[in-house]
Amino acid sequence: MDLDSQKIAKLLSECDSRFDLWIRLLDLHKARNMAEIGVWKGDFAERILMGCSQVEQYYMIDPWASLPDWNKPFNVAPAMFDEIYQEMLAKTDFASERRTILRGRTKDVVNDIPDGSLDFAYIDGDHTLRGITIDLIKILPKIREGGIIGGDDFTTTPWQHDTRYEPTLVCPYSVYFSEAMDLPIIALPHNQFLIKKERGANFSFLDVTGDYADISLNKLP
């Protein structure tokens, strides 16, 4: 995938949702094997599996369980998670032969995916500092050279929810992770990000939205 800023900007100008954005990017990337971390009700998986016929293997990683150490609004009661899991199954059943469900936390199930096998991974799970740290570190070895990592909730403020909950730190952590790994990262519309894994690459942070001039945490809730 060419990360030229003008080409990316042109492609993204025609996208009216994160679903449309990733369908177009995955078509451009010719992605066949991918994973999603944080599947929830299966909305993203359904749209990608419907819109990207070239995707042959879709790993779905999610505990679908109440977690005692996760302080976020989506940490609902066990009975609700059972309903959410069944809703996900129903939404993606049309592509059951293309999906592999890995029910558990990322660090506990990710090794069921072979190293270097994924063209793409999408992270939309635990957006706390702990969560995004574990997800990025654990998924990177599973991405092939030239593959990409994308993600949701790349927000310009850590206070995505009110102060009863842990802050959302997908941004700036994803940027600092990319810097540490010497990989390019792009801030995309609809609070999305994209990291490209490429041997010999250098870190760069391209903001095609103009919204990320200040990614510091010096912002009051």
ABEGO torsion letter per residue (X at the ends): XBABAAAAAAAAAABABAAAAAAAAAAAAGBABBBBBGAEAGAAAAAAAAABAABABBBBBBAGBBBAABBBAABBBAAAAAAAAAAAAAAAAAAAAABBBBBEBAAAAAAABBBGABABBBBABBABAAAAAAAAAAAAAABBBGBBBBBBGBBABABABBAABBBBAAOAAAAAAAAAAGBBBBBBBGGBBBBBBBBGBBBBBBBAAGAAABABABBBX
